[in-house]
Amino acid sequence: MKIKILYDNTTTRDDVLAGWGFSCLVGGNVLFDTGEDGNSLLKNMKTMKIDISDIKDIVISHDHWDHAGGLEVLLKRGKDLIVYGCRGFSAEFKAIMNRHNARLVEEKYFSTIRGNIYTTGAFTGIYKGNKIEEQALVVKTFNGITIITGCAHPGIIKIVKHVKNLFSQEKIYCVLGGFHLKDLPDDEIVAVCNKLRDIGVQKAGPAHCSGTDGVRIFKDILGKDFIQISAGIQIEV
């Protein structure tokens, strides 16, 4: 299955815009997060030859501006879009849904979105002293399980362990997205990377809020199993 990175802090392409946040298209129909700016996201989609009419489901990991900021622009342009959120999302987020008469699905537990694409359901994490609800995306392919995270505020290890328990007979092929390592010292980042390997994660692609040190450390430890994430690339899982 193809995963196209539509939005990230970095890009290696002159024709693709970078910005704070994350967004990717999974399997052609499911959009995960929308970055901070909808117009930039639409520009990148056009460059990567993605028609908004092909998108059926939008999954928002959490309702921070750098992951849901582009949503309203998409709702203005798209038709019959289903948005997957968490019950604990803000009143402002839900007001956007109401303003565009969008269908909002708030899954509390693990459930199917489309085909072999699932939401983990809501995890509770802490951000700046406040509770936050966040979900991740799970993709099952011939290679195993791929987990896609927005910021992993509840903890990347917690999320991966949960998915591993759900798919105890499957290997975790890949984990990619924001791991929220940017404020951690190097030794703690090393410990996270090693713990992911202990759990059985084969490949990892830290992006967005993983931080430059996080990306560097994961690359050093994982070697050929490291995936460099940037806006404009395509990954086969």
N, C-alpha and C positions, 0 to 999 in steps of 0.2 A: 504494500500500500504506500502511496506517495504522501509525503508531508511537505507542504510548501511554506517556507517561513516568509510571511508577508510584512512583519514589523519587528524590529529589534533595535537595540541601541547602536548596533554597528551594521555596516554593509561593505562589501568589497566591490559593489557595482556602481558605476557612475549614473546609471539610469534608475536606481532605486533609492528612495529616501530612507534615512535612518531617523529614529526618534525614540524617546524614552518610553518603554513599554514592550509589549509582546503581542503577537498575533500569528496564527498559522492556520492553514487550510488542510484538513485531513480528509483524504479520500475523495475530494472534489465537491462534497456537499456540506461538510460540517466545519464551521469556522470556530476556532477557539480563541477567545479574547479579541480585542479590537484596537489595541495600542492607545496612545494618548490623543491622536488626531485622526478623525474620519476622512478628511480630504487627502491626507498623506497616504492613508491606507487604500483609498480608492485609486489613487495614482499608482501605487505599487501593484494593485490588483490588475489594473489596465496594462501596465508594463509586462506583467507576468501572464497576460492573456487569460485572466480569470473573469468570467461574467458573473455579476452579482446575482443574476437570475438562476444560476446553478446552485447557489447556497440555499439550503433548506432549514438548517439548524444553526443557531449561534449559542455557544456555550461560554458563559462569562465565569471565569475562575473566582473572582471576587470583585467587588464594586469600587475599587480604587480607580482614580482618574486615568492611570496609565494602562489599565486593562479594559475599562469600559468607556473610555473617553470618546472612542470613535463610533460607539453603538448608535447614537441618535442619527448620525449621517446615514448609516446603513439602513436604518428603519425607514428613513425618508425615501430611499431609493429602491429598496427591496420590496417584494410582495410575499405575503403569507409566510413570513419568517416566524419560526418558533424559537423563543429565547429561553435557555435553561439558566436559572439562577439559584440562589439559596434563600431560604426563608428569612435569614437574618440580614439580607441586603437592605440598604438605606431607603428611607421614604423618597428621597430624591431619585434614586434608581427606579423605583416602582412608579414614580410620577412620569418618567420617560415612557415606560411601557403603556401607561394609561393615555398619555398624550397622543400616541401613535396607534392606539387600539391593538397593540401587539399581544400575542399570546405568550404568557409567561408561565413556564413550568418550573416549580420549585421542588426538586427532588431531594428528600432528606437522606435517602439511602442509595446504595449502588443500584443502578438501573440502566437499561438499554436506551441509547439515543437513536442509533440507526445501524443495522447490520451488526458488525463486530466492533462497534464503537460504543463506549459506555461512559457514564459519569460515576465517579467514586461516591457521589453523595457528599453531604457537607461535613467538613472537619471544623473544629473550633481551634483557633490560634490566638495569639496575643500580638498586637501591633501598637507600639507606643503606649503600652499600658491598658489598651482597650481590647475587648474580645472582638474577633473577626471570624466570619464564616467563609470558607474557601472550599472549592471542589477542584478535582483534577480530572483529566481525560485519560481513558484506558482504551488501547487499541490492540485487538488480538489478530495476529497474522500467522503465516506459516513459520516465521522465525521465532515466534513467542509473543510475549507481552511488551508493549511499549506504553510508557506512562509519560504524559505531558502535563507539566505544572506551570501555573502562572507566576506565583511568587513563593509558594510553599511556606507561607507564614506558619502553618501548624507544624512544620518540620518535615523536611524531605524524607528522612528516615522513617518517620511515622507513616507517611503516605505510602511509601514503597512497601513497608511491612504489611500494611493493610491489604494492599493489592495482592501481594504475595500469598497471603492467607486465603484470599478469594479464589486465586488460581494456583492452588498448591501443586498441581500436576504440570504446570507450565513454567518455562524459564522466563525470567525477566530479560528480554533482549535489549531494551534501550530505555533510558530515562532522559528526558530533555526538557528544557524550559528554564524558568527562574527558580533557583534553589535558595535564594535569599542568604547568600554567604558574604555579602559585600562588607559587612561590619565585623566579621569574625577574624581573629588572629590566624596566622598561617597554620599553626599546629591543630587548631580545631577544624579547619578546612580539610587538612590531611586526614584527620580522624573520620570526617564525614565521607570522604572519598573511599577510604579503606573499608568503612562499614558497609557502603553500598556494594563493594566487591564481595564482602563476606556474605551478604544477603544473596548474592548470585547475579547481580546486575552485570551484563556483559559489556554494554556500551553506554556512554553518557555524553550529553551535550549541554553543559551549563551555559545559560544565556542571561540576558537582561540584568536582574538584581543579584546574579551570582558574583558580580564584581570581577575586575581585571585580575586580581590575585587568585580568585576562585578558578577562573578559566585557566590561568597559567599552571596552577597546582594540579588540577585535574588532567591537563594535557601532559604534564611531566609524569604523573603516576600511571595514567591509562595508556599512553603511547598510541598504538594503532587502534585502540578501542575508544579513543577520544573523538568526538564529533564537534567540529567547529561550526557554531551557529551564528548566522548573520542574515539580515534581511535580503531576500532575493535568491536564496539557495533552495534546492529541493533534496529531500532525503527519502530513501526507499527503506521502509521497515517491513 
